[in-house]
Amino acid sequence: MQYIMMFVWTFLLSEMVVYVISSMNAEPFHFETGVFVAIVLTILLILMIKLIPDEPVEKH
């Protein structure tokens, strides 16, 4: 469920960014660009979550 919600939020935010940037550049809005960005960012975020250790650090 965590990954699904991560994709939903990434999707919404990336679509918003693509819309704003395309409006500022007077270009047509492309829905597919936001979907592609959302998929790539979700995969990168999942990889970051898996690579960062979640273990307590020993005191030295």
N, C-alpha and C positions, 0 to 999 in steps of 0.2 A: 504494500500500500504506500510505503514511503517513496518508492521510485515512481509510482504512478502520479502522486501528488507533485513530486519534483518535476516530472515532465509537464504536468498541467501548468504549473507556475512558470516554468521556463518557456513554454509555448505562448502563454499570454504575454509575458514580458517581451519576448523576442518579436512577436507580431506588433506590439505597440512600438518598439524601437524601429522596426522596418517601416511602419506607417509614418512615424514622425520624420525619419530621415528622408523617405521618398517625398513627403510633402515639402520639406525644406528645400529639396533639390528640384522641385517641380517635375518629378518623374512619376510614372504610373505605379500604383501599389501592386506588388506581386505577393500573393498569399503564399506561394510555394517557397519563396525565400525565407520567410519566417519559420515555416515548418522545417526546412533544412537546418537553419540556425538552431532551432530548438532541439532537434535530434542530436546534432553535434555537441551542443553544450550539455545536454543531459548525459551523453556518453562520457564526456570529459569529467563531469561532476561525479558520476558513479565511479570512474577510475580513481579520482582523487580520494573519495570516501574509502575505497578498498585499500589504497596504498598507505594512507595515514594510519599509524597504529592507534589502537584504542585501549592500550594497556596502561596501568598506572606507572608512573616514573618512580624509581627507587631514589630515596634521598641519599646524597653522597656527603 
